[in-house]
Amino acid sequence: MQERTVVIVGGGLVGSLATCYFAKRGWKVDLYEKRPDIRLSENAHLVEHRSINLAISERGFSALRKLDPDLELAVKSLVVPMHGRMIHSRSGEQISQAYDVFGRHINSVGRSALIRVLLDAASKCPRAALHFCHEFVDADLDSGLVTFLDNRGERKSIQADLVVGADGAYSKVRQRMMTKVKMNYMQTYIEHDYCEFSMPPVDGDYAMNPNHLHIWPRGSFMLIALPNMDKTFTCTLFMPWAQFEHVRSSGEIEQFFRDNFPDALDLIGRETVRAEYARNPKGSLMYIKCAPYTYRGRAVILGDSAHAMVPFYGQGMNCGFEDVEMLDEIMVGALHRANARSSNTSELTDEQLHQALDEYSRKRTKDASVIVDLALENYVEMRSRVVDFAYMFRKYLEGF
Ligand code: FAD
């Protein structure tokens, strides 16, 4: 029997993990990424197009572990555990709120380090080939002919049994699917943007307690900080974009920090606050809900391309990793059922693959929609409810 081929579009966090999973199950995998290989030093800056670091939780680790326990260990060697959140008041007091009485926690990991580990794992898969500087431009999803444009402007088409869209929130694979499927689709920008600042070490050590996610909740806006392995913190200011418009000059941002986050201003440094506010991009935030995620066993979307979400629950990537794990479980389950019924085969038929992908889409669209809502709701929690004592007391009483 001819080996099954899958084209994965997007070599980000989710696409590189999906590459490893498909290769493990015997598929011939071609991964296409529009950017250059960020593992090469001259391209290192390209990965920092969004947050410098992010929170990885058990949901994400589970997907790594099920693929390869050594991969989970490799990623765990790159994290800083965050056992709770540290709330900073305007006057500089700090209150620690543990995440869990049993010590379960989330972890801060550098985006760049994580993607490198995943791309390394994908390039070590014997059945996978990685193609950088190849932008997906079109696909005939019925025939499986997928077309890319390389960095010399040349078009290249390749044939695949399955197309996986892991090409992020502005997914072109999803756009292509929408011309074939009755897909419900909703994309919503929230009114808040974000801007990052770096907090250096003090005397060679972390400037604040490293085992917390630090939050400066201020009602309609907030500052957060996650620790990095190099003893720095990455701080992110989330604020309505209209308010960003009012804070224009370097003097205004310094004064804004002085009024709202004086302790953070001291630790980041006034020069850095001024320089980074001027230099760093103001990123927008949006979420996407769509359904279904598949087209007739010929295409499926994973990660942000299916369910981009606001970052306040720290679950976008984790949820994308879980997509890959769940898709794998469903496809393996379908294969076991096929083998139990009749033929001893190592591959699903077209019809069985179609059914497996539909099952995935049915289950996953429901879960993802809930997580997208929870992420949105957690913004209110982080920027105000964490200091709303009436709310906290009510929550406490609800526990009885
Ligand atoms: P992406 O990371 O967007 O990767 C898509 C890839 O596809 C990219 O490499 C891109 O170059 C490539 N691509 C795009 N179009 C094409 C094309 N036409 N052809 C070929 N390649 C293409 N998540 C968490 O779990 N925890 C957090 O703490 C967290 N914090 C966040 C903080 C911020 C400020 C933001 C903005 C997001 C955060 N997230 C977090 C969400 C997380 O970043 C995303 O969920 C995750 O990056 C999604 O991975 P992905 O691979 O699906 O998409």
Boltz pocket constraint, residues with backbone or C-beta under 6 A from the ligand:
constraints:
  - pocket:
      binder: B
      contacts: [[A, 9], [A, 10], [A, 11], [A, 12], [A, 13], [A, 14], [A, 15], [A, 32], [A, 33], [A, 34], [A, 35], [A, 50], [A, 51], [A, 53], [A, 54], [A, 55], [A, 56], [A, 134], [A, 135], [A, 136], [A, 137], [A, 166], [A, 167], [A, 168], [A, 169], [A, 170], [A, 171], [A, 172], [A, 194], [A, 283], [A, 284], [A, 302], [A, 303], [A, 304], [A, 305], [A, 309], [A, 311], [A, 313], [A, 314], [A, 315], [A, 316], [A, 317], [A, 318], [A, 319], [A, 320]]
      max_distance: 6.0
